[in-house]
Amino acid sequence: MLPYHRCQLAALRRFSYGGQDIAFSPFDDHWKRVRRLCNAEVFSFAKVQSFGAIRRDEVNALVNSITRACSRKEAVNLSEILLCATNNILFREVFGKRISADGECESSPLKNLLREMMCIVTEFRAEDLFPSMGWIDALTGRRRKLCRTFDKMGSLFDEEIRKRILILKTRGGGGGGGGCSVQEDFLDVLLHLHAAEEDDQSLTMNEIKAILMILYSWWPILDLAWNIVNPAAMKRVQAELRRVVGDNGKVDGIIRCLKVA
């Protein structure tokens, strides 16, 4: 029986390292192995629950940032501040540290890279419809832009992996990534799987980076895309927040900003 092949657009194929992740890998033995390892070691209920404190901290930072802005009677860009909060949560869960200053959640240093990536993923390419005409994408510069953005993301992951390997060697293989958290994060787990001696229990470095690409990049992109294509749903969510929460507790600043918006 031939493996089921998912849609392999040029951008998705590149960002998934040729289908080495879970979302865009063909439905074959490789996909089953990576999925089994991730379900057991990376995305297990216990592992996700262990990051509950991180999520609470970042939500508090988000609310406090909005409250400070409202107290100064400043407008709040909710799309940007929510993207910043999402990035901080993912960066802490994956790499064990924030990307914003401590206690601050007003702007993501990587927002431009994510927006660039978002545009590339949704951009039309001749290669996607006619594989033999990929030269058109080379002439228009779309292929060069795709490679440049991919290289930026790859360099980010390579640097974090390099620093983590040095830390693990110094600690004799112990977990923890420094920064905001000393608990074992997603990168620790992935590197432990990379070092596993059994082939069916290990991950290659490209598989690790493909999984990191999904963890760090696609979740906020999908969230932003949902907000863009479902403005009516977003208005229903805002209305429900006003109705259910009212002006209670820490959400007071958020409600005031939503009313202004």
Secondary structure, 3 states (H helix, E strand, C coil): CCCECCCCCHHHHHHCCCCCCCCCCCECHHHHHHHHHHHHHHCCHHHHHCCHHHHHHHHHHHHHHHHHHHHCCCCCCHHHHHHHHHHHHHHHHHHCCCCCCCCCCCCCCCHHHHHHHHHHHCCCCHHHHCHHHCHHHHHHCHHHHHHHHHHHHHHHHHHHHHHHHHHHHHCCCCCCCCCCCCCCCHHHHHHHHHCCCCHHHCCCHHHHHHHHHHHHHHHHHHHHHHHHHCHHHHHHHHHHHHHHCCCCHHHHHHHHHHHHC
